């Protein structure tokens, strides 16, 4: 397939700097509205005066948009100052310089080996005989991203040669934290720039920008106006700590590209749900399920922990209706013995929030035992990191399993996480306001050994001992930021039997048994015996799965192997009524 005329034109423009740099740049031909003249025009004056410009601002304030609209400014006019161009001006100013765009990642991806990048940039600088602009987005990511011929040099040092070229005028974008790091360690680079602070666009500017984008996409006026209003409402509700323009644009682009069968409000809410990583029913308040129904769904999986399930659902509904704790995520510490449903509740809550198949951002704290692990959680480029997960699914459940085993540096991250904002290793900030933070701990589990749930006085003593142990693990400073500390009591006999029945049902539903037409049933006597065998004060219900495997799966497998059983219904029973499970017998109840 041949290249389009636009693509050929773009390559031709890039080739003005030489064919060696085709893989390093794009021509920056995007059509963006020019409406921030008070910011753009002074930056152009600096460039015309021979200065390099650093556009520094937080994520979502439009640094890139400002950079790409530099060529449309009236400040390129020679002679006396001219009136600012109207934002509807279709193209770049006729006196503007060509712009070539790149990022640190594009530069590294566009070269073949270490010395190749230095050679290409050197050839580019020799080729540049006319004034031009080079835009490097997120330049703070260049620090330490590449090593040149000298061990101490990196991509930032290579950019110094570009910044000092008389005809190549460098425009870079960076976050405030990223620019501060560069200033501290790469002063010879930052001294080459004049900093222009990029504030968030005003509400009027933001609305004008998205309105122009809707016009450009030829969205019907009524649909577009209703969608824009709903998008700003969703941004104010779910992204209050961010400039509204970024999330609004992402929601509207998805809504404008959605099938036209749904209305504008529904399309935006669907887009907001996708952006957050939530099921549609939790966005917009028009499809919120009944609290009792959600609690019942949790209790189908998390047996015997009604109070914890109900508390989590109550907080979820408060968040949906804007009555949660302002400026902080929902957060919990689940405390109690192993095997009583703490992790299961976190996983099932994620299924309720994100839909079937979704899983929490789960971190086993027994694997986070060094300071390096804390850095790994904070890297936006590390697959599976906390930051990467929150960027992809801002409303996910963050599960820190057995938090008491984590290194103190990892536990120190809880301050940021519970305050609603995390600073990444790259110097950016990531919001955790929409997340549900769940920590689990076995602290205080020994206080429940030998105590019955029916003895209110002893239960109160065990609960108090568990709360005291939680303070020892996390400290008052962290616990004061946690929404709730939920103590999980030991499982009762009824819950134990229900768990056994659940495991037996899972065994009977296995595909291999279904293919052979075999049904499996356990008698009440066997279920009682398995509950006594599988449950304990120290390990909760963790022994149930093992007990079911030994009592049912192994005898069934032996019988199938020896008798080639197919198309039959099998009943498994205990051989005696004793406290201990002495053995089982398998009978064929009927042939199917």
C-alpha positions as CSV (number, residue, x, y, z in Angstrom):
1,X,0.0,0.0,0.0
2,X,1.5,3.4,-1.0
3,X,1.8,6.2,1.5
4,X,-0.8,8.9,1.7
5,X,0.0,12.4,0.4
6,X,0.0,13.7,4.0
7,X,2.5,11.0,5.0
8,X,4.7,11.8,2.0
9,X,4.6,15.5,2.9
10,X,5.4,14.8,6.5
11,X,8.5,12.7,5.5
12,X,9.6,15.4,3.1
13,X,9.5,18.0,5.9
14,X,11.5,15.7,8.2
15,X,14.0,15.0,5.4
16,X,15.0,18.7,5.5
17,X,17.1,17.7,8.5
18,X,18.6,14.8,6.6
19,X,17.4,11.2,5.9
20,X,19.3,10.0,9.0
21,X,16.6,11.4,11.3
22,X,13.5,10.1,9.7
23,X,13.0,7.5,12.5
24,X,13.6,10.1,15.2
25,X,11.0,12.8,14.5
26,X,7.5,13.5,13.3
27,X,6.6,16.8,11.8
28,X,4.0,17.9,14.3
29,X,1.3,18.7,11.8
30,X,-1.6,18.2,14.2
31,X,-4.4,20.8,14.0
32,X,-4.9,22.3,17.4
33,X,-6.9,25.4,18.4
34,X,-4.9,28.5,19.1
35,X,-6.6,30.1,22.0
36,X,-3.9,30.6,24.7
37,X,-2.3,33.6,23.1
38,X,-1.2,35.1,26.4
39,X,1.0,32.1,26.9
40,X,2.0,31.2,23.3
41,X,2.9,34.7,22.0
42,X,5.6,35.4,24.7
43,X,7.1,32.0,24.1
44,X,7.5,32.8,20.4
45,X,9.1,36.1,21.2
46,X,11.7,34.2,23.3
47,X,12.4,31.8,20.4
48,X,12.8,34.6,17.9
49,X,15.3,36.2,20.3
50,X,17.4,33.0,20.2
51,X,16.3,31.5,23.5
52,X,15.3,27.8,24.0
53,X,12.0,27.4,25.8
54,X,11.0,24.9,28.6
55,X,7.3,24.6,29.0
56,X,6.9,23.4,32.6
57,X,3.5,22.4,34.0
58,X,1.7,19.5,35.7
59,X,0.1,16.6,33.9
60,X,-3.0,17.5,32.0
61,X,-2.5,21.3,31.7
62,X,-1.8,21.2,28.0
63,X,2.0,21.5,27.7
64,X,2.0,19.6,24.4
65,X,-0.9,21.6,23.0
66,X,0.8,24.9,23.8
67,X,4.0,23.6,22.1
68,X,2.2,22.5,18.9
69,X,0.4,25.8,18.6
70,X,3.5,27.9,18.8
71,X,3.6,28.0,15.0
72,X,0.2,29.6,14.8
73,X,1.1,32.7,16.8
74,X,0.9,36.2,15.4
75,X,4.2,36.9,17.2
76,X,6.1,35.5,14.1
77,X,5.1,38.6,12.2
78,X,8.1,40.8,11.5
79,X,8.2,44.5,12.4
80,X,5.8,46.0,14.9
81,X,3.6,43.7,17.0
82,X,0.5,42.5,15.1
83,X,-2.9,41.6,16.5
84,X,-3.2,38.0,17.8
85,X,-4.5,35.5,15.2
86,X,-8.0,34.3,15.7
87,X,-8.2,30.7,17.0
88,X,-10.0,29.7,13.8
89,X,-6.9,30.4,11.7
90,X,-6.5,27.1,9.7
91,X,-2.7,26.7,9.6
92,X,0.7,27.9,10.8
93,X,1.8,31.4,10.4
94,X,3.6,32.0,7.2
95,X,6.7,33.3,8.9
96,X,6.9,30.5,11.5
97,X,9.8,28.0,11.5
98,X,9.2,24.3,10.8
99,X,8.8,22.1,13.9
100,X,10.1,18.5,14.4
101,X,8.6,16.6,17.3
102,X,10.1,13.7,19.3
103,X,10.2,12.2,22.8
104,X,13.1,10.5,24.7
105,X,11.4,7.1,23.9
106,X,11.1,7.9,20.2
107,X,14.8,8.9,20.0
108,X,15.9,5.6,21.7
109,X,13.5,3.5,19.5
110,X,14.7,5.2,16.3
111,X,18.4,4.3,16.6
112,X,20.0,0.9,16.2
113,X,22.9,1.0,18.7
114,X,24.5,3.3,21.3
115,X,26.8,5.3,19.0
116,X,24.1,5.4,16.2
117,X,22.1,8.1,18.0
118,X,25.1,10.4,18.5
119,X,26.0,10.0,14.9
120,X,22.5,10.8,13.7
121,X,22.2,13.8,15.9
122,X,25.6,15.1,14.7
123,X,24.6,14.7,11.1
124,X,21.3,16.5,11.8
125,X,23.1,19.5,13.3
126,X,25.4,19.7,10.3
127,X,22.4,19.6,8.0
128,X,20.4,22.3,9.8
129,X,21.2,25.5,7.8
130,X,17.8,27.2,8.4
131,X,16.0,28.1,11.6
132,X,13.8,25.3,12.9
133,X,12.0,24.1,16.1
134,X,12.7,20.8,17.8
135,X,10.1,19.7,20.3
136,X,11.1,17.1,22.9
137,X,8.2,16.1,25.1
138,X,8.6,15.0,28.7
139,X,12.3,15.8,28.6
140,X,12.7,14.8,32.2
141,X,12.4,11.2,31.1
142,X,15.6,11.5,29.2
143,X,17.7,11.6,32.4
144,X,19.4,8.3,32.8
145,X,17.5,6.8,29.8
146,X,20.6,6.2,27.6
147,X,24.4,6.1,28.0
148,X,26.7,7.7,25.5
149,X,30.3,7.1,24.8
150,X,31.2,8.4,28.2
151,X,29.9,6.6,31.2
152,X,28.5,9.7,32.9
153,X,26.6,11.0,29.9
154,X,23.0,10.3,29.0
155,X,20.4,11.6,26.6
156,X,20.2,14.9,28.4
157,X,23.9,15.6,27.7
158,X,23.3,14.8,24.1
159,X,20.5,17.4,23.9
160,X,22.9,20.1,25.2
161,X,24.6,20.1,21.7
162,X,21.2,20.5,20.1
163,X,20.3,23.4,22.5
164,X,23.5,25.3,21.7
165,X,23.1,25.1,17.9
166,X,22.5,28.5,16.4
167,X,19.8,27.4,14.0
168,X,18.0,24.6,16.0
169,X,15.7,26.1,18.7
170,X,14.8,23.6,21.3
171,X,11.3,23.5,22.9
172,X,10.9,21.0,25.8
173,X,8.1,20.1,28.1
174,X,8.5,18.8,31.6
175,X,6.7,18.4,34.9
176,X,7.7,20.8,37.8
177,X,9.2,17.9,39.7
178,X,11.0,16.5,36.6
179,X,12.5,19.9,35.8
180,X,13.6,20.4,39.4
181,X,15.5,17.1,39.2
182,X,17.1,18.1,35.9
183,X,18.1,21.5,37.4
184,X,19.8,19.7,40.4
185,X,21.8,17.2,38.4
186,X,22.0,18.7,34.8
187,X,22.5,22.4,35.4
188,X,24.5,22.8,32.2
189,X,21.4,21.7,30.3
190,X,18.7,23.7,32.2
191,X,20.8,26.8,31.9
192,X,20.2,26.7,28.2
193,X,16.5,27.4,28.6
194,X,14.1,30.1,29.6
195,X,11.2,28.5,31.7
196,X,7.6,29.3,30.7
197,X,5.2,28.1,33.3
198,X,2.1,26.4,31.8
199,X,-0.9,26.7,34.1
200,X,-4.1,24.7,33.7
201,X,-6.5,26.2,31.1
202,X,-9.3,28.2,32.5
203,X,-12.8,26.6,32.4
204,X,-13.7,28.9,29.5
205,X,-10.6,27.9,27.6
206,X,-11.2,24.2,28.3
207,X,-14.8,24.4,27.1
208,X,-13.7,26.2,24.0
209,X,-11.1,23.6,23.2
210,X,-13.4,20.7,23.4
211,X,-16.1,22.6,21.5
212,X,-13.7,23.2,18.6
213,X,-12.8,19.6,18.6
214,X,-16.4,18.6,18.4
215,X,-16.9,20.9,15.5
216,X,-13.8,19.5,13.8
217,X,-15.3,16.0,14.2
218,X,-18.7,17.2,12.8
219,X,-20.6,16.1,15.9
220,X,-24.2,17.2,15.8
221,X,-24.6,20.3,17.9
222,X,-27.3,19.0,20.3
223,X,-25.4,15.8,20.9
224,X,-22.1,17.6,21.3
225,X,-23.3,20.2,23.8
226,X,-25.0,17.6,26.0
227,X,-22.0,15.3,25.9
228,X,-19.7,18.2,26.8
229,X,-21.8,19.2,29.8
230,X,-21.9,15.6,31.1
231,X,-18.2,15.2,30.6
232,X,-17.3,18.2,32.7
233,X,-19.7,16.9,35.4
234,X,-18.0,13.5,35.3
235,X,-14.5,15.1,35.5
236,X,-15.5,17.3,38.5
237,X,-16.9,14.2,40.3
238,X,-14.3,11.6,39.5
239,X,-11.1,13.6,38.8
240,X,-11.3,16.6,41.1
241,X,-7.6,16.7,41.7
242,X,-6.7,17.0,38.0
243,X,-7.1,19.7,35.4
244,X,-10.5,18.9,33.8
245,X,-9.4,19.2,30.2
246,X,-7.5,15.9,30.0
247,X,-10.2,13.5,31.3
248,X,-12.9,15.5,29.5
249,X,-11.1,15.1,26.2
250,X,-10.6,11.4,26.7
251,X,-14.3,10.9,27.6
252,X,-15.5,12.9,24.7
253,X,-13.3,11.3,22.1
254,X,-14.7,7.9,23.2
255,X,-18.3,9.2,23.3
256,X,-18.0,10.8,19.9
257,X,-16.7,7.6,18.4
258,X,-19.3,5.4,20.1
259,X,-22.3,4.1,18.1
260,X,-25.0,6.8,17.8
261,X,-27.7,4.6,19.1
262,X,-27.1,5.7,22.7
263,X,-27.7,9.2,24.0
264,X,-24.9,11.7,24.7
265,X,-25.2,11.3,28.5
266,X,-25.1,7.5,28.4
267,X,-22.2,7.6,26.0
268,X,-20.1,9.9,28.2
269,X,-20.9,7.8,31.3
270,X,-19.9,4.6,29.5
271,X,-16.6,6.4,28.5
272,X,-16.1,7.5,32.1
273,X,-16.6,4.0,33.4
274,X,-14.0,2.6,30.9
275,X,-11.6,5.4,31.9
276,X,-11.9,4.5,35.6
277,X,-12.0,0.7,35.1
278,X,-15.5,0.5,36.6
279,X,-18.7,-1.3,35.6
280,X,-21.2,1.2,34.2
281,X,-23.6,0.9,37.1
282,X,-21.1,2.7,39.4
283,X,-20.9,5.8,37.2
284,X,-23.7,8.3,36.8
285,X,-25.9,7.3,39.7
286,X,-28.7,6.1,37.4
287,X,-28.0,2.4,37.5
288,X,-26.7,1.9,41.0
289,X,-27.8,-1.6,42.4
290,X,-29.4,-2.0,45.7
291,X,-27.0,-2.3,48.7
292,X,-28.6,-5.5,50.0
293,X,-28.1,-7.1,46.6
294,X,-24.4,-6.2,46.5
295,X,-23.9,-7.4,50.0
296,X,-25.6,-10.7,49.2
297,X,-23.4,-11.1,46.1
298,X,-20.3,-10.6,48.3
299,X,-21.6,-13.1,50.9
300,X,-22.0,-15.8,48.3
301,X,-18.2,-15.9,48.1
302,X,-17.1,-14.5,51.4
303,X,-19.0,-16.7,53.9
304,X,-19.5,-15.9,57.5
305,X,-18.3,-12.3,57.4
306,X,-21.6,-10.3,57.1
307,X,-20.4,-7.2,59.0
308,X,-17.3,-6.7,56.8
309,X,-19.3,-7.2,53.6
310,X,-22.0,-4.8,54.8
311,X,-19.4,-2.1,55.8
312,X,-17.6,-2.2,52.5
313,X,-20.9,-1.9,50.6
314,X,-22.0,1.0,52.8
315,X,-18.8,2.9,52.0
316,X,-19.1,2.2,48.3
317,X,-22.6,3.6,48.2
318,X,-21.5,6.7,50.1
319,X,-18.7,7.2,47.5
320,X,-21.2,6.8,44.6
321,X,-23.4,9.5,46.0
322,X,-20.6,11.9,46.8
323,X,-20.7,11.4,50.6
324,X,-17.3,9.7,51.1
325,X,-14.3,11.2,52.8
326,X,-13.2,14.2,50.6
327,X,-9.7,14.0,49.2
328,X,-9.0,10.4,50.2
329,X,-9.6,7.0,48.8
330,X,-11.7,4.4,50.5
331,X,-9.3,2.3,52.5
332,X,-9.4,-0.6,54.9
333,X,-7.3,-2.8,57.1
334,X,-8.7,-6.3,57.2
335,X,-7.4,-8.0,60.3
336,X,-7.8,-11.6,61.6
337,X,-6.6,-15.1,61.3
338,X,-5.5,-16.6,58.0
339,X,-8.1,-18.3,55.8
340,X,-11.3,-16.5,57.0
341,X,-12.0,-14.4,53.8
342,X,-9.9,-11.2,54.0
343,X,-8.3,-11.7,50.6
344,X,-11.4,-13.2,49.1
345,X,-13.5,-10.1,50.0
346,X,-11.0,-7.9,48.3
347,X,-11.0,-10.0,45.1
348,X,-14.8,-10.3,45.0
349,X,-15.1,-6.5,45.6
350,X,-13.0,-5.9,42.5
351,X,-15.3,-8.2,40.5
352,X,-18.3,-6.2,41.8
353,X,-16.6,-2.9,40.8
354,X,-14.9,-3.8,37.6
355,X,-17.1,-6.6,36.3
356,X,-16.5,-10.3,35.7
357,X,-12.9,-11.2,35.0
358,X,-11.3,-8.1,36.6
359,X,-8.7,-8.7,39.3
360,X,-7.3,-6.3,41.9
361,X,-3.9,-4.7,41.8
362,X,-2.5,-7.3,44.1
363,X,0.8,-7.1,45.9
364,X,2.1,-9.9,48.1
365,X,4.0,-8.0,50.8
366,X,6.2,-11.0,51.6
367,X,7.8,-10.2,48.3
368,X,8.3,-6.5,49.1
369,X,11.1,-6.8,51.7
370,X,13.7,-4.3,50.5
371,X,13.9,-0.6,49.6
372,X,14.3,-1.5,46.0
373,X,10.8,-3.0,46.0
374,X,9.4,0.4,47.0
375,X,11.0,2.0,44.0
376,X,9.6,-0.8,41.8
377,X,6.1,0.0,42.9
378,X,6.5,3.7,42.0
379,X,7.9,3.2,38.4
380,X,5.3,4.1,35.7
381,X,7.4,2.1,33.2
382,X,7.6,-1.1,35.4
383,X,5.0,-3.6,34.2
384,X,2.8,-4.7,37.1
385,X,3.8,-1.7,39.4
386,X,1.3,0.1,41.6
387,X,1.7,3.3,39.5
388,X,1.2,1.6,36.2
389,X,-1.9,-0.2,37.5
390,X,-3.5,3.0,38.8
391,X,-2.7,4.8,35.5
392,X,-4.6,2.1,33.6
393,X,-7.4,1.5,36.1
394,X,-7.7,4.5,38.5
395,X,-10.7,2.9,40.4
396,X,-9.2,-0.5,40.9
397,X,-8.9,-2.3,44.2
398,X,-5.3,-2.1,45.5
399,X,-4.7,-5.1,47.6
400,X,-1.6,-5.1,49.9
401,X,-1.7,-8.7,51.2
402,X,-0.1,-9.3,54.6
403,X,1.1,-5.7,55.0
404,X,3.0,-6.5,58.2
405,X,5.6,-8.4,56.1
406,X,6.5,-5.5,53.9
407,X,9.7,-3.5,54.3
408,X,9.3,-0.2,56.3
409,X,10.0,1.8,53.1
410,X,7.0,0.1,51.4
411,X,4.8,0.8,54.4
412,X,6.0,4.4,54.2
413,X,4.3,4.6,50.8
414,X,1.0,4.2,52.5
415,X,1.1,7.9,53.6
416,X,1.0,9.0,50.0
417,X,-1.4,6.3,48.8
418,X,-3.9,7.0,51.6
419,X,-3.7,10.8,51.0
420,X,-4.9,10.3,47.4
421,X,-1.7,11.1,45.4
422,X,1.5,9.3,44.7
423,X,4.7,10.7,43.3
424,X,6.3,8.4,40.8
425,X,10.0,7.8,40.2
426,X,9.7,9.9,37.0
427,X,8.6,12.9,39.0
428,X,4.9,12.8,38.0
429,X,1.9,12.4,40.3
430,X,-0.8,9.7,40.0
431,X,-4.1,10.0,41.8
432,X,-5.4,7.3,44.0
433,X,-8.6,9.1,45.0
434,X,-10.9,6.7,43.0
435,X,-9.1,3.5,44.2
436,X,-10.1,1.2,47.0
437,X,-7.0,0.5,49.2
438,X,-7.2,-2.8,51.1
439,X,-4.5,-4.0,53.4
440,X,-4.7,-7.4,55.1
441,X,-2.8,-8.6,58.2
442,X,-2.8,-11.6,60.5
443,X,-1.8,-9.4,63.4
444,X,-3.8,-10.4,66.6
445,X,-4.8,-13.8,65.2
446,X,-3.6,-15.5,68.3
447,X,-6.1,-13.6,70.4
448,X,-8.9,-15.6,68.7
449,X,-7.6,-19.1,69.4
450,X,-10.0,-21.1,71.5
451,X,-12.6,-18.3,71.6
452,X,-16.2,-18.9,70.5
453,X,-18.1,-16.4,68.4
454,X,-21.0,-16.8,70.8
455,X,-19.2,-15.6,73.9
456,X,-19.7,-11.8,73.5
457,X,-17.3,-10.9,76.3
458,X,-14.4,-13.0,75.0
459,X,-15.1,-11.8,71.5
460,X,-14.8,-8.2,72.6
461,X,-11.5,-9.0,74.3
462,X,-10.1,-10.6,71.2
463,X,-11.3,-7.7,69.0
464,X,-9.5,-5.2,71.3
465,X,-6.3,-7.3,71.2
466,X,-6.5,-7.4,67.4
467,X,-6.9,-3.6,67.1
468,X,-3.9,-3.1,69.5
469,X,-1.8,-5.5,67.4
470,X,-2.8,-3.5,64.2
471,X,-1.4,-0.3,65.9
472,X,1.8,-2.1,66.6
473,X,2.1,-3.1,62.9
474,X,1.2,0.2,61.1
475,X,1.3,2.9,63.8
476,X,-1.3,5.5,64.7
477,X,-0.3,7.8,61.8
478,X,-1.3,5.3,59.1
479,X,-4.3,3.9,60.9
480,X,-5.7,7.4,61.4
481,X,-5.8,7.7,57.6
482,X,-7.5,4.4,57.1
483,X,-11.3,4.6,56.5
484,X,-12.1,1.4,58.6
485,X,-10.3,-1.3,60.4
486,X,-12.4,-4.4,60.0
487,X,-11.7,-7.3,62.3
488,X,-12.7,-10.7,60.8
489,X,-13.8,-13.2,63.5
490,X,-13.2,-16.9,63.2
491,X,-15.6,-18.8,61.0
492,X,-18.5,-20.5,62.7
493,X,-19.7,-24.1,62.2
494,X,-22.5,-23.0,59.8
495,X,-20.0,-21.0,57.7
496,X,-17.6,-24.0,57.7
497,X,-20.3,-26.3,56.2
498,X,-21.2,-23.7,53.6
499,X,-17.5,-23.4,52.5
500,X,-17.3,-27.2,52.2
501,X,-20.5,-27.3,50.1
502,X,-19.0,-24.5,47.9
503,X,-15.8,-26.5,47.4
504,X,-17.7,-29.7,46.6
505,X,-19.8,-27.8,44.1
506,X,-16.7,-26.5,42.4
507,X,-15.3,-30.0,42.3
508,X,-18.5,-31.4,40.7
509,X,-18.5,-28.6,38.1
510,X,-15.0,-29.4,36.8
511,X,-15.0,-29.9,33.0
512,X,-13.4,-33.4,33.0
513,X,-16.3,-34.7,35.1
514,X,-18.8,-32.9,33.0
515,X,-17.4,-34.4,29.8
516,X,-17.8,-37.9,31.3
517,X,-21.3,-37.2,32.4
518,X,-20.5,-37.8,36.1
519,X,-22.4,-36.0,38.8
520,X,-21.0,-35.9,42.4
521,X,-22.8,-35.4,45.7
522,X,-21.5,-35.4,49.2
523,X,-23.8,-36.5,52.1
524,X,-24.5,-34.2,55.0
525,X,-22.5,-36.5,57.3
526,X,-19.4,-36.2,55.0
527,X,-19.9,-32.4,54.8
528,X,-19.9,-32.1,58.6
529,X,-16.8,-34.3,58.9
530,X,-15.0,-32.2,56.2
531,X,-15.9,-29.0,58.0
532,X,-14.5,-30.3,61.3
533,X,-11.3,-31.5,59.5
534,X,-10.7,-28.5,57.3
535,X,-11.4,-25.7,59.7
536,X,-9.1,-24.6,62.5
537,X,-8.6,-21.5,64.7
538,X,-5.1,-21.0,63.3
539,X,-5.6,-21.4,59.5
540,X,-9.3,-20.7,59.1
541,X,-10.8,-22.5,56.1
542,X,-7.5,-23.0,54.2
543,X,-7.6,-26.7,55.0
544,X,-11.0,-27.2,53.4
545,X,-9.7,-27.5,49.9
546,X,-7.1,-30.0,50.9
547,X,-9.7,-32.0,52.8
548,X,-12.1,-32.1,49.9
549,X,-9.2,-33.2,47.6
550,X,-8.3,-36.1,49.8
551,X,-11.8,-37.2,50.7
552,X,-13.5,-36.7,47.3
553,X,-11.1,-36.0,44.4
554,X,-8.6,-38.9,45.1
555,X,-11.3,-41.7,45.6
556,X,-13.2,-40.5,42.6
557,X,-10.2,-40.5,40.4
558,X,-9.3,-44.0,41.6
559,X,-12.8,-45.3,40.9
560,X,-12.9,-43.7,37.5
561,X,-9.6,-45.2,36.6
562,X,-10.4,-48.7,37.8
563,X,-14.0,-49.0,36.7
564,X,-14.1,-46.5,33.7
565,X,-17.1,-44.8,35.2
566,X,-19.1,-42.7,32.8
567,X,-22.6,-41.2,32.7
568,X,-23.4,-41.8,36.4
569,X,-24.3,-40.0,39.6
570,X,-21.9,-40.7,42.5
571,X,-22.6,-40.2,46.2
572,X,-19.7,-39.9,48.6
573,X,-20.3,-40.6,52.3
574,X,-18.1,-40.8,55.4
575,X,-17.6,-44.4,56.7
576,X,-18.5,-43.4,60.3
577,X,-20.0,-40.8,62.6
578,X,-16.8,-40.2,64.5
579,X,-15.2,-36.8,65.1
580,X,-12.3,-37.7,62.8
581,X,-12.8,-38.6,59.2
582,X,-11.7,-42.2,59.1
583,X,-12.5,-42.8,55.4
584,X,-15.1,-42.5,52.7
585,X,-17.1,-44.7,50.5
586,X,-18.3,-44.0,47.0
587,X,-21.6,-45.4,45.7
588,X,-23.2,-45.2,42.3
589,X,-26.7,-43.7,43.0
590,X,-27.9,-44.0,39.4
591,X,-26.7,-44.4,35.8
592,X,-27.5,-41.4,33.7
